[in-house]
Structures are given as structure tokens and as C-alpha cells.
Amino acid sequence: MARIKGGIATHKRHKKVLALTKGHASTRHSLFKRAHESMVHAMSYAFAHRRARKGDLRRLWITRINAAARAEGLTYGELISGLKLAGIDINRKVLADMAVSDSVAFAAVAAKAAAVKTN
């Protein structure tokens, strides 16, 4: 059986790795071995941080809701507790968006949560 060297596939794979590491420092973008190591690290960080972003955004939403709730005379915990007792099912992303862009609607929601809290 004839030997198959696979030079085309190897060259294509090397080009792909070097294209992915464009912009990396020193030899990490020009030498295949260093570039591959750099790419593996970069991809693992990207994977982990895509998941970490979810928590980062949730923390941002909670911070924004807390600031808007305190402007309405409630704490974040009191607002969330009041919403649960009132049966209002709005997620934190929507609440944060309301707090930033539609403060009148947020004030109405906060008033309902405060009314349930006092009763």
C-alpha cells in the first residue's frame, strides 16, 4: 500500500491555528507549537469565562435593582420578597432593564411589593 503523507491537511491545520492566534504576543502567533499551546489556553479561558459571564450579569442586574429599589424606599431583599408574596413573576434581567429604562413602571412594581410587605 502506498504511503500517504497528509501534507495538505497538516498545512491547513497549521494555518487554522496560526489564524486563531493572530494578535498573540511574541512567537505565540508565528510558531505552530507555541501558537497551539497559546490557542489551547485561550480556548479554555474563553470556555470558562462564557460561563462566568452569566454570574457577572446577574450581579450587575442585582446591583441595578438594589439601587432602584432603595430610591423607592425598599431594600433589594424586601423588593424580591414582596414580589414573590404578591405573585409577580418578573426575572432580574427584566427588573434591571425596567429600573434603567422605565423607572415609572419599576416604581409601580415596587409599590405593589411594598404594599404586600406592609400587610
RODO-2510 file (C-alpha; in nm, 4 decimals, decimal comma):
residues 119
     n   res          X          Y          Z
     1     m     0,0000     0,0000     0,0000
     2     a     0,1238     0,3492    -0,0844
     3     r     0,2276     0,5892     0,1883
     4     i     0,0080     0,8969     0,2376
     5     k     0,1927     1,1933     0,3815
     6     g    -0,1005     1,4258     0,4530
     7     g     0,0920     1,7469     0,3943
     8     i    -0,2148     1,9347     0,2751
     9     a    -0,4179     1,8519     0,5865
    10     t    -0,1274     1,9396     0,8149
    11     h    -0,0685     2,2699     0,6396
    12     k    -0,4387     2,3523     0,6614
    13     r    -0,4474     2,2691     1,0339
    14     h    -0,1364     2,4781     1,0999
    15     k    -0,2838     2,7738     0,9091
    16     k    -0,6057     2,7476     1,1130
    17     v    -0,4175     2,7534     1,4452
    18     l    -0,1970     3,0432     1,3344
    19     a    -0,5056     3,2363     1,2212
    20     l    -0,6720     3,1808     1,5603
    21     t    -0,3648     3,3104     1,7435
    22     k    -0,3297     3,6259     1,5349
    23     g    -0,2546     3,9103     1,7721
    24     h    -0,0895     3,6948     2,0387
    25     a     0,2483     3,8179     2,1604
    26     s     0,5963     3,7093     2,0588
    27     t     0,6226     3,3659     1,8930
    28     r     0,2755     3,2655     2,0110
    29     h     0,1345     3,3808     1,6782
    30     s     0,4086     3,2615     1,4443
    31     l     0,5475     2,9256     1,5618
    32     f     0,2982     2,6417     1,5387
    33     k     0,3925     2,4652     1,8625
    34     r     0,3827     2,7846     2,0706
    35     a     0,0712     2,9023     1,8885
    36     h    -0,1087     2,5743     1,9581
    37     e    -0,0265     2,5973     2,3301
    38     s    -0,1467     2,9569     2,3333
    39     m    -0,4656     2,8637     2,1492
    40     v    -0,5461     2,5794     2,3918
    41     h    -0,5064     2,8142     2,6892
    42     a    -0,7087     3,0872     2,5202
    43     m    -0,9902     2,8472     2,4330
    44     s    -1,0077     2,7118     2,7880
    45     y    -1,0268     3,0654     2,9271
    46     a    -1,2956     3,1527     2,6732
    47     f    -1,4981     2,8456     2,7735
    48     a    -1,4752     2,9249     3,1449
    49     h    -1,5481     3,2945     3,1037
    50     r    -1,8547     3,2348     2,8870
    51     r    -1,9970     3,0624     3,1925
    52     a    -1,8634     3,3221     3,4365
    53     r    -2,0340     3,5961     3,2314
    54     k    -2,3726     3,4618     3,3397
    55     g    -2,2888     3,5272     3,7057
    56     d    -2,1340     3,8645     3,6249
    57     l    -2,4521     3,9789     3,4514
    58     r    -2,6706     3,8520     3,7358
    59     r    -2,4587     4,0517     3,9848
    60     l    -2,4944     4,3599     3,7640
    61     w    -2,8732     4,3170     3,7464
    62     i    -2,8977     4,2761     4,1248
    63     t    -2,6880     4,5899     4,1795
    64     r    -2,9114     4,7921     3,9462
    65     i    -3,2308     4,6582     4,1052
    66     n    -3,0986     4,7331     4,4535
    67     a    -3,0129     5,0939     4,3588
    68     a    -3,3570     5,1497     4,2054
    69     a    -3,5324     4,9778     4,4977
    70     r    -3,3517     5,1967     4,7505
    71     a    -3,4679     5,5019     4,5560
    72     e    -3,8214     5,3707     4,6166
    73     g    -3,7531     5,3185     4,9895
    74     l    -3,7047     4,9402     4,9799
    75     t    -3,4020     4,7157     5,0003
    76     y    -3,3319     4,4564     4,7326
    77     g    -3,4385     4,1719     4,9625
    78     e    -3,7619     4,3454     5,0613
    79     l    -3,8452     4,4091     4,6950
    80     i    -3,7824     4,0492     4,5866
    81     s    -3,9695     3,9126     4,8890
    82     g    -4,2639     4,1447     4,8233
    83     l    -4,2752     4,0442     4,4561
    84     k    -4,2818     3,6757     4,5487
    85     l    -4,5612     3,7305     4,8044
    86     a    -4,7600     3,9388     4,5541
    87     g    -4,7254     3,6646     4,2934
    88     i    -4,5439     3,8917     4,0493
    89     d    -4,3069     3,6756     3,8485
    90     i    -4,0534     3,9069     3,6825
    91     n    -3,6947     3,7914     3,6411
    92     r    -3,3979     4,0006     3,7464
    93     k    -3,2927     4,0831     3,3891
    94     v    -3,6306     4,2405     3,3123
    95     l    -3,6424     4,4178     3,6512
    96     a    -3,2962     4,5661     3,5922
    97     d    -3,3969     4,6792     3,2442
    98     m    -3,7107     4,8405     3,3877
    99     a    -3,5052     5,0121     3,6567
   100     v    -3,2732     5,1641     3,3959
   101     s    -3,5091     5,2468     3,1091
   102     d    -3,8633     5,2661     3,2541
   103     s    -3,8458     5,3998     3,6093
   104     v    -4,2224     5,4719     3,6220
   105     a    -4,3081     5,1060     3,5630
   106     f    -4,0420     4,9985     3,8126
   107     a    -4,1893     5,2356     4,0721
   108     a    -4,5336     5,0785     4,0183
   109     v    -4,3930     4,7287     4,0652
   110     a    -4,2011     4,8400     4,3745
   111     a    -4,5193     4,9983     4,5151
   112     k    -4,7042     4,6672     4,4789
   113     a    -4,4180     4,4848     4,6516
   114     a    -4,4171     4,7429     4,9324
   115     a    -4,7953     4,7139     4,9738
   116     v    -4,7707     4,3364     5,0185
   117     k    -4,4791     4,3801     5,2594
   118     t    -4,6773     4,6108     5,4906
   119     n    -4,9886     4,3885     5,5003
***
